[in-house]
């Protein structure tokens, strides 16, 4: 086991390296031609079980082994043989599996899309592994973006590393490409997407070893609906991707909306200029805030100046953020209710995360990532210890949604 100091220094160095790679990017013109792909055809109709596959590999029949290999096997030796065979096929150096690493986890992340957040996610994984005080091997694989070619080439590098468990920080597009990938041989966890966002077509071909940790905004809205109590509804959203998604999702509940408005950052900061026209909709209204936390804080602080204000302010996880407490006065958020899926956090884990500049209390992606590392550890090592109360059901982490309000400079559970 690495010492804590070595691990933290390693994490810092990893952070520097991950940030540094973006400084050496070269401009280029992307060819419109698709990248060539390797396909190994199985021309032998006979079945080949685990024992047969091992014999093929040991005897040097690499192409026959690859042609007969079936993704999804739980045999660790076969997975090692597969990664070594693929490395040989691609001219890469074969990495021999080490028994010294108790748990080998790989992070697949499109750094071009997530930017500096890649460091935060990597540190979240390190914080959990340090807390558990186990021997581990952790590697980060940059797939640049969520294109099909880069997702597949990135996962191939993961295969060559002989990982035990993969965490893939992907959005809807990258998730779709990963579902279609034929060589998804390792248990793979996507903390950023909930299964409810997948189409029936994707669900029909979902690999059995692909798991999801994203929170359910649908269930969070269901928690908020009883608070509306038949009042008129005003909905504010913003022009972000998550704002658009939340607005579309809320529309699926078929609630009558008396006023709906999409606000840019500038409009949110100058909300008082349109306050006189907006307040005509506020009487006894429930205001749904599908706006990012900074915009929400600005909106609340300016509505406080209004002669008429909404009866209640409601929001999902998007506004479970301490910036609300800083931008809006206690009076302006007296009737604010926010749903969060973040549960109780182990004290040691929270302290290590703080040490690595992560706050698990408010960052649901980091929280979901930590749960994913625990799920992978328990799956691979059969370690029964748990730091979290959430569990996996039907390839999706199930969360307990709790309703919060604010009191002074804190979020407190609503009574």
N, C-alpha and C positions, 0 to 999 in steps of 0.2 A: 504494500500500500504506500502510495506517495505521501510524504508529509504534507500538512496543510499549507505550509509556506511554499513548497514546491508546486503544489497544485494551483495556488493563487497566482504565483509567478508565471506558471504555464498558461493559466487563463488569460493573464494580462498580455503575455506574449502572443497568444492566439488571437486576442482581440486586435493587437497591433498589426499582426500579419493579415488578418481578414480585412482590416481597413486599408492596409497598404496595397493590396492587390489592385484596388480600384484606381490607384495613382499611376499605374503603368499600362492603362488601356490604350490600344491603338485604334485609330479610326479606320474603317474599311467599308467597302460596298458589299452588301450581302447578295450573293448570287440567287436568282429566282429558281434555279434548278434544285430539286430535292436532293438531300444527301444520300449516297449509296448505302444500302443496307445488306447485311449478311443474313442469308437464310440457309439452314442446313436441313435438307430433305431426308425424311425417313423412308427409305425404299424397301425396308424389311418389314413385312406384315406381322411378324411374331412379337408378342408382348415381352417386355423386359422389366422384371421387378427390381427391388433394391439390390438383391444379391447379384443379379445379372449385370446391373449398372456398375457396381463396384468392380466386378471382374473385367468389364470392358475398359474401365479407366486404368486399373492396375496393369493390364496387358498392353496399354498404349493405344487402344482404339479410341482416340479422342473424338473423332467425328461421329462414330457410331454412338458413343456415350452421349454426346450433345444432342444427337438426333432423337435418342430414346428418352432423354431426361424430361421429367414432368415437373414443372414449377409447382410449388406448394408442398413438397415433401418435408417431413419433420426430421428426417435423418441428418444429423449434423455432419457426419462424414461425407455423405453425398453432396451436401451443400458446399463443403470445403472443396471436394473434387470438382464441382461445377465451377466455382469461382476460379480455381487454378486452371481448369481447361479453357475457360473464357479468356483468362489472362494470356495463356499460350497462344490462343487463336488470334488475339489482338496484338501480339508481340510485346506484351507488358511483362515486367518482372514478376515472377510468382512470389507471393507473400505467404510464407508458411505460418499456419495458425500457431499461436503461442498459448500454452496452458496456464501461463502466469496471469493472463487477463481474466478476471472473474466474470466480467460483463463487458461486452464490446458493443458500443452504441454508435451509430452513424447519424449525422444530421445532414439532410439534403435540403439545400436552401437556395432560392434564386436571388442572389445578392443585388443584382441590378434593379430588382423590384422592391426589395425590402430595405436596402441601404444599411444604415447603421443598426437597424433593428436586428440584423443577423448576429451582432455581438451580444445583444441583450438575450436573445434566445439561447445562444451557446452558453452564456454565463448561467442561465436558468438551469440548464442541464447539468452543468458543473456543480452548481449549488446543491442539487439533489444528490448527486453521486458522492459529494464530499460529506453531506449529512449522514448518509448511510454507512460511511466508513468501510467501503469495500474496495477491492482491487478492480480497476476498470481501464478500458481503453476507449477513448472518445476521439472521433475524427469528424471534421467538417468538410462537406463536399459542395462546392459552389456550382450550381447548374445554370447560372447567369440569369436566365429568364424561364418562362413557363412554356416555351415552344416544345413541341413533341420531340424534336431531335435532341434538344438539350436535356429534357427530362430523362430520356432513355440513355443518353451517354453518361449523364450524371449517375443514374442508378447502376449502370454497368461498372463504374468506378467503385461504387459501394460494394457491389458483388465481389470485385477483385480484392477488397479489403478484408473479406471474411468477417463481416459484421454479424452480430447476433440479432440486432434489433435496429430498425430505421425510423427516424422521425423526419417527416417531410413537411416543411413549412410551405404549403401551397394554397393557392386560391382555387376558385371553381374551374378555371381553364386547365391549370396544372393537374388538378385532381382528375379531370376527365381523361387527360393523356395518360396518367398513371394507371387508371383503371383499365385502359386499353392495352397497356404494356404487357407483353407475353412472358417476360422473365421476372415477374414480381415474386421472387422466391423467399424473401425474408418477411417476418412479421413487420408490417409497416403502419405507422400511426400518423395521422394528419390532425394536429391539434387545432387547426384554424377553420375547419369545415364541419358542420353538423350534417348527418345523413339526410335530414329533412330537406336539404337544399339540392339533393340529387334527383334527377328526372327518373321516371319509371324505367326508361331504357337503360340508364346507367345502373340502377339498382338490380336490374335483371342480370347483368353481367359482372356484378361486383365480386372481386376475388375474395376468397374466404379468409385470407391473411391480411386484409386491409381494414384498418380500424380508424375510428373518428373520435375526436375529442372536442369539437366545437360546441359552443353553448347553443341552446335552442331559443332563438328570439320569438318563435311562435309561442312556446310555452310561457315566455316572459310576458308577452302581450295578454295571454289568457289569465295570468296573475293580476294584470292591471284592469282588465275589463270590469270586474265587480265594483271598482272604485268610481266608475263613470256614473252609475246609478241613473241612467236615463237622461243625464244632463246634455245640453248641446256640446258638440265636439268641435274644437279648433285644432288643426294640425299644422305644425311647422316642421319643415324638413330642410335639408340643405342639398347642395349640388354634389356631394361626395358619393362614392360608390355605395358605402354602407347606408347613407341617408336615403338613397333611391331604393335600396333593397328593403329597408324598414318601412318606407312608405307603401311600397307594393305589397308587402306582407300584411300591413295593417288594413289595407284595402280589402284583403281576402276575408276579413271578419264582417264585411258588409254593414259597418256602422254608419249612421247618417252623419255627415260632416257638414257643418254650417260654413266653415272657412278653412281653406287649405292654401298654404303659401310656402314656396321654396325660397330660402334666404341664402344669399352669398355672404362671404365674410364681411364685405363692406356694408351690406344691408343690415347685418346683425349689429355691427359696431355703431351704425347710425339709425337704429331701430326707432329711437324717439321721434325722428322726423315723420314717421308714418303712424305714430302711436294713436293719434286722434281718430284715424280711420279704423285702426285695428281694434280699439277698445269698444267699438260698437258691437263686437262679437263676443266680448268677454263676460257679460252678465251671466252668472251661474254656470259658466262653461267649464268643461274639462279640457285643458290644453295638453295635447300630445306633443312631446318634444322629441322629434327624430333628428335632432341637430347635434353636432359634435359638442363636447363639453365646453370649449372656449366660447363658442357661439351661444350656447345655452346660458352660460354665466352672464354674458353681455345682455342677452334678451331679458333675463330675470331682473337684472339691476335696473333696466330702463322701464320695465313694466311697473316697477315700484313707484314710478313717478305718475302713473296713470290714476285717474279718478275712479276708474272701474278696472277690476282685475279678475282673472279667472278664479273659479271656486277651488280648483285643484290642478296641480301640474303633475303629469305622469310621464315616465320615461323608462326605457330598458337599460341594459348594461352600458350602453353607450355613454350614459351620464353618471355612472358610478365612478366618479373621478374627483380627486381633491381640489382640482382647479375650480370646480363649482363653488367650493367653500371660500375660495380666495376672491373670486370675481363678484359673487352675489352676497349681499348682506343677509344676516339671519332672518330679518323681517321679510325680505323678498322671496325667501325660499321656505317660508313657514308651512306651506301646503304642498311641498314637493315630495313626491314618492317615486323611488327608483327601485327597480328589480335587479338583483345581482345573483349570479350563480356561484360566486366564490364562497367557499365554505371555510371551516376552521382550518387554520394553518399551523403546522408544527412549529414550535418556538425556535428550535435550532435551525430548521430549514429557512425560516423567515430571516434569521440573523445572518446566515451565510449568504442568502440572496441580497440582503442589504449591503453586505460587505462587497458584493460584486455589482452594486448599483442597480439592483432590481427590487421592486416593491410588489410582492405577490398579493398584497391586500387589494390592489386596485387593477392590476394588469391581468385580465382574464386569459390572454394568450399564454403568458408565462405560467399561470396557474394550471391551465390545461396541459401545457408541455410537461410540467412536473408530474402530473397525474399519469401522463403517457410513459415517462421514464419508469415510474413505479410499476405500471402495468407490464412493461417489457421485462423489467427485472424479475417480477414474480413469475412471468411466463417462462423465461429462459432458465432461471436458477431455482425455481420452485420455492423461493423465499416467501414465507407467509406474512412477514411483518408489513404493516401498512401505516403510512403517515396521513392517508386521506380516507375519507368515508365513502367517496364515490366509487362506483363499480362499473364494469363493462357489461352491457346487455345488447345482444343482437348487433355486435360490432360498433357500438356507440356508447361513450361514457354518459351515464345518466346523472344529472345534477339536481340538487334541491334548490329551487328558486326561493329567495327570501326578499321581503319588502323592507326597504330602508327609507328613512326620512333624515332630516338634518336637525342638529341641536347645537347651537353655538358654532364651534369650528370642527365638528365631527359628524360623521354619519352614524346614526343609531337605528337599531331595529325598530320598525313600526309596531305599535301595539295593536 
